[in-house]
Amino acid sequence: MIRINDDASSAWSWHQDKLFERALVMFSNDESSDRWEKIAAQVPGKSAADVRRHYEDLEHDVLEIESGRVELPSYEGELESASWVNESGRSQVWVGSKGKERERESERRKGVPWSEEEH
């Protein structure tokens, strides 16, 4: 669930998101009590509470996606631009399908080696 807030501090521009991402990397190992203030100092117009809330929202969204409760969108022209396409013309990249395709993708992510037939 993405939080929607009407106040101006809740709107994040693309530039602010990029600064936020860089600050998270810069302070990824920082366990001090003022970590959020340090991150906020890197993102103009955002307070420590804003960046912490943005992080928590991002964390929640990632968990929802990874759990399969949120299906990834399929963008127009996605299959045509895919670099790996099998004989049927379908993309080899899993983008939220369910069932056996999802199982196979999970196995691949776990590092299961290819069979001779797959090779």
C-alpha positions in Angstrom: 0.0 0.0 0.0 1.5 3.3 -1.1 0.8 6.2 1.2 -0.8 9.2 -0.4 -0.5 12.5 1.4 -1.8 15.8 0.2 0.9 18.1 1.8 3.6 19.4 -0.5 6.4 17.7 1.4 5.1 14.3 0.4 5.6 14.9 -3.4 9.0 13.7 -4.6 10.6 14.8 -7.8 12.8 12.5 -9.9 15.8 14.6 -8.9 15.0 14.3 -5.2 14.6 10.5 -5.6 18.0 10.3 -7.2 19.6 12.4 -4.4 17.8 10.2 -1.8 19.1 7.0 -3.4 22.7 8.4 -3.5 22.4 9.5 0.2 21.1 6.0 1.2 24.2 4.5 -0.4 26.5 7.1 1.3 25.0 6.4 4.7 24.2 2.7 4.3 26.5 1.6 7.1 25.7 4.6 9.3 23.9 3.4 12.4 24.1 6.7 14.3 21.0 8.3 15.7 21.2 11.2 13.2 21.3 9.0 10.1 18.0 10.4 8.7 19.2 14.0 9.3 22.3 13.2 7.3 20.3 11.8 4.5 17.8 14.7 4.6 20.7 17.2 4.3 21.5 15.6 0.9 17.9 16.1 -0.3 16.8 19.8 -0.6 13.3 20.4 0.7 13.0 17.2 2.7 13.1 16.7 6.5 14.5 13.8 8.4 10.9 12.6 8.9 10.2 12.9 5.1 13.2 10.8 4.1 12.5 8.2 6.8 8.9 7.9 5.7 10.0 7.7 2.0 12.4 4.9 2.9 9.7 3.0 4.9 7.3 3.4 1.9 9.9 2.1 -0.5 10.7 -0.8 1.8 7.0 -1.7 2.0 6.6 -1.5 -1.8 9.6 -3.7 -2.4 8.2 -6.3 0.0 4.8 -6.2 -1.8 6.5 -6.7 -5.1 8.8 -9.5 -3.9 5.9 -11.3 -2.2 4.0 -11.4 -5.5 1.1 -9.3 -4.2 1.9 -6.6 -6.8 2.3 -7.6 -10.4 4.9 -5.8 -12.4 3.4 -3.7 -15.2 3.8 -4.8 -18.8 4.9 -1.8 -20.9 4.0 -1.3 -24.6 6.7 -2.7 -26.9 8.3 -4.6 -24.0 8.6 -7.9 -25.9 9.9 -6.3 -29.1 12.7 -4.7 -27.2 13.6 -7.7 -25.1 17.1 -9.0 -25.9 16.2 -12.7 -25.2 13.3 -14.1 -27.1 12.6 -17.8 -27.5 11.3 -19.6 -30.6 7.7 -18.7 -29.9 8.6 -15.0 -29.8 8.0 -14.8 -26.0 10.4 -13.0 -23.8 12.7 -15.2 -21.6 12.4 -12.5 -18.9 9.8 -13.1 -16.3 7.7 -10.0 -15.7 5.0 -11.1 -13.2 3.5 -14.2 -14.8 2.1 -16.9 -12.5 2.2 -20.6 -12.3 5.0 -22.8 -13.8 6.9 -19.9 -15.4 7.1 -18.3 -11.9 8.4 -21.6 -10.4 11.1 -21.9 -13.1 12.2 -18.3 -12.5 12.4 -19.0 -8.8 14.6 -22.0 -9.4 16.9 -20.0 -11.7 17.2 -17.3 -9.1 18.3 -19.9 -6.5 21.2 -20.9 -8.8 19.9 -24.2 -10.0 22.2 -25.3 -12.9 20.7 -25.8 -16.3 20.0 -29.3 -17.5 21.7 -30.7 -20.6 18.3 -30.3 -22.4 18.0 -26.6 -21.4 21.5 -26.0 -22.5 
